[in-house]
Amino acid sequence: MDGNTSLPVIDVSGLAAGSASAVPAVAAAIREACTGPGFFYVSGHGVPEPVIAAAVAAARDFFHLPQETKARVRANARHRGWHAMGGALMEGAKHADRKEFFSIGLELPEDDPAVLAGEPLRGPNQWPDFAPALRPAMGAYYDAMLALGARLTRAVAVSLGLEPGFFEPRYRKPLQRTQAIFYPPQEVGAEEEVFGVAPHTDFGLLTLLWQDDNGGLQVRERRSGGWIDAPPLPGTFVVNVGDLLGRWSNDRFASTPHRVVNRSGRERMSIATFHDPDFGALIDPRELGTPDGEARYEPITAGRHILNRFDQAFGYRKTVAPAG
């Protein structure tokens, strides 16, 4: 495992301990990271290792099942379930990503008011009865990452000159998605334009990533335009700014292109959590103090922005009913 990185590592153990006095220092470090590379690691995050290990083990067992078995929970219009290899094409990429993934979101029953109102992406998850360990393991991981995301967004708010609780009313029913991702080994000598994930920016507010020890995540360095490694560091998550936060902050915090190239010769796994606000949360840079004449973006809801990006990137959006 390569333990060297030029990306900052931020100790957030004070946030996990609930220390209000820890917020300003963490916020200052986040501000420096988000106005610099747009990526950073968090240590002392408070997510128990057994929760991570159980989610990884259950997801790996699921991915090793036959394709026709996994297809029984093929992704629906709510973005929930199994996304087969070749189903994701990043904007500007020549080839579909060499990955498959299983995606979950906030668990809402069919009689929840948001679901009854027809709010897209809402509803229950698609849990496979043929892989019973997946639901408790991924559910516990999702909940732990929701709590970590809430702690981090308090520091992000302070880093932007806002009250710590600014984001809280915008996360009543968050669009947070957690997806376990499986990358087969990329063949030696494969085309340069073939990626586990092609260069892209993330769609939402913050991304929190666990990655195994195979490496492969690369971040575009802003000054040189070259690619730098974001190797796995024990006991950390990688965190990066998404397009929603870039838009909301009027690009004070800009999202950074990144990619995955799995040339380890082994299968690779990661679990990405997109810690995104409510569907109807209004994303308007004026709300964060940007003067009218300087705002680079028109207001848009978080849900509409994410749906627009889904429609561009995911093949299943063209083959399933658009409702939900």
N, C-alpha and C positions, 0 to 999 in steps of 0.2 A: 504494500500500500504506500502510495506517495503522500507523505504528510506535508509537503511543501506547497504553499500557495501564497500568491500576492494579494488575495482577497482578505479583508479584515475578519477577525473572529471577535464577536461581541459576547461577553458574559452577561446573561440575562437572569442569573440566579436570584438577584434581588427582586425582579418582577415575579418570579415563581414563588418567592417567599411572601409576596404581598407587601413589600416595603415601598411606601410612597416616596421615600427619600431616594430610592434607587432610580426612579424614573428620569430625572433630569440628565444624569450621566449616560444612561442607556440611550435617551433621546438624542443627546449630542453625538454619540457614536453612530447612531442610525442616520442622522442628518449627514454626517461626513461620508458614510458609505453610500447613501442614496443620491448624493450630489456628485459622487465619484463614480465608482464602478457600477453602481446599481445592484450589486450582489454582495452578500455578506453571509457569514456563518453565525449561528447562535449556539453557545454552549450554556450549560446550567439551565436548560430549558424546562426541566421539571416533568417531561414525559417519561414514564417508567419504561425501562428497557424491556421488561416482559411484555408490555403492551405492543411495543414495536416488533419484538421477535415473534409473537403470536400472529400478528397481521402478515408479516413476511412469510411465515411458514404456511399459513392457510392459503395465501395468494399463490405461492409457488406450487402447491399441490393442485390448485385449480388450473393454473396454466399448463400443467403437465397432462391434463385430461385430453381425450380426443376432441378434435375440432367439432365433430357433430354433436358431442355432448355439451360443450360450452355454448354451442349455437342455440341451445334451448333457452338461454337467457340473453339472446342477442339484443343489442342496444335498442331501446325504444325511443320515441320522440322526446321523452323526458331526459335523455342522455344517460339513462340508468342501464347498467348491465354490461355485457361483454362486447367489446369493439374488436373486430377481427383485424388481422394483419392486412395492411393496404387500405384501411378505411379513413386514414388521415393524410391530407395533403396540405402542407403549410403554404401560405401565400408566397408565390414566386418560386416554389420548389419544382424541380423537374420530375421527381419521383415521389411516390407515397412513402410515408415513414415506415421503417422496418421495425414495427412494434405492434403488440396487441395490448389491450388494457381492459380492466374491469373498473367501472365507475359507479360511485354511490353519491348521494346527496342527503340533504336534510330529510329525515323520515317523517312523512306526513300522511295520515290516512286519507282515504278517498272522500271522507266527509269533512275534511278540514276546509274552512272558509276560502282559503287561497286556491285549493284544488277545485272546489265547487264553482268558484268564480272563473275558472278556466285559465288561471295564471300559468303561463308556460313553464316547463321544467319542474313543476311541482308534483308531489305524490309520493307513493311508497317506492322503496327500492326493489329491484329484481334480485331476490336472494335465491340461489340455486339449491333445491332440495337434495341434489346429488353431491353437494359439497357443504355439509352442515356446519363445518367449523368456520366457514367464511363469515357468516353473519355476526356471531359474537366477537370474532377477532377484529374484523374491519369496522364494526360498529364502535367498539371500544377505542380503536385508533382514531376514528373520526371525531369522537367526543373529546379525546385528549388534544387533538389538533385544533378543535374549535376553541378550547380553553386557552391554548397557547396563542392562537391568533388574536384572541381578545386581549391578552396581556400585551402582545406586541403592538397592536393598533393603538393602545393607550400611549405608548412611547412614541409611535409614529405621529400621533396627534400633537404631542408636545413638541416634537421635532419640527413641525410645521407652524408652530406658534399658536396652536389651538389648545382649548381645555382638554385634559386627559380623556374625558368622557364624550368627546365630540362624535366618535363613530358609533357609540353604543346604541342610540335609538335607530340607527341605520342597519343594525344587525339583529332585528327581532326575529326574523325568519330568513337567515342568510342563504344565499345561493352557493354556499361553500360546497365544493365538490372534492372528493378524495378519490384518486384512482391509483390502483396498483398496476404497474407497467412492466411488461416482459419484453426484453430485447434478445432475439437470437444472436449468435455470433455473426459479425459481418465477415464475409469471405476476404481473405488476404488478396489484394489486387482488385477488389471491388471498385467500381467507378467512384471517382472522387465526389460525385454529386449524389451518391446514395448514403443516407443517414439513418441512424436510429430515430432521431428527430431532426428534421432539416432546420436551418437557421430561422428563428422566429422570435417574436416577443410574446409574453403571456398576456392573456386577455383581461385579467381582473385586477384586483387591488394588490394583494401580496400572495406569493407562492412560497410554500414551505415544503422542502424536499428532503426525504430520506433516500440515500443511495447506498447500494452495497459496495463491496471493496474492489470492484472491477474498474472503476473510473469510467471516463468517457464523456463527462459533461465538460463543455467548453463555453467560455464567455468571450464575447467580442470586446476587446480593449478599446476604450473610446478614443484615446489619443492617437494610437497607431493604426487602429482598424484590424490588428492581428488578433488571433485567437489564443486565449490563455486557459489553462486547465483549472477546473474547480474540483480537485480530487476529494475523495471521501476522507473526512477527518472523524475519528472515533468520538462518539458522544455529542455530535453536532447535527443540526439541520442546516441546509443551505436555504437562504431567504432571498427573494428578489422582488423588485418593483414590477408590477404589471401595468398594462396600458391604462386601466381605470385610474390608478393612483397618479400616473403621469398626466392624464387629462385633468383630473381634479386639482392637481397642484400646479396646473399651467406649465408643466414640464420642469418645475423646480426639481422634482424627482422623476427622472425619465426612465422608461423601461429599456432594458438592454437586450439586444439580440443574443441568443445562445443556441446551442445545438448539442446533440449527442452522437458520438461516433464510437461504436462498440467494437474496437479492434483487439479486445482482450483475448479472443479465441474461446471465450466462455459465454454462456448465457448471462445476461445482466438483468437485475431487478431494481426498481425504485418505486417509491410511493410518493406521489405529488398531491399536495393539498392546495387548492385554490380558495383562499380565504376571502370570499367576495360578499358584498352587502346584499340587502333585500332586493328583490326584483324591482320594486318601485323607487329605490333610493335615487335621488336626483344627483347627478354628477355634473357640477357646475363650478368652474374655477372661481367665479365671482364669490361663491360661498366661502372660499378660503382666503378672501381678501384681495383677489386680483381685480384691479380697476377695470371697468367696462371696456374701455378702449384698448386694453392690453390683453384681454382674454383671447386665447387662440382657439377655443373650442366652444361650440354651442352646447347648451344643456342637453343631456340625454339621461335616460334611466339606466341603471346598472344592467337590468335584465335585457333591455333592447340592445345595448352595446354587446353583451355576451351572445345573444341570439344571432346578431349580425355576423359575429366572428365564427360561431358554430356553423352557420349556413355556408360560409366560405370554405371552411376547413374539413368538414366531416361528410363523407359520402352518404352515411345513413340518413342525413337530413333530406336527401333527394329521393329516398325510397320509402319513408314512413310518413304517416299522416302528420301535418304540421301542428295540430292541436296538442298542447301539453309539452 
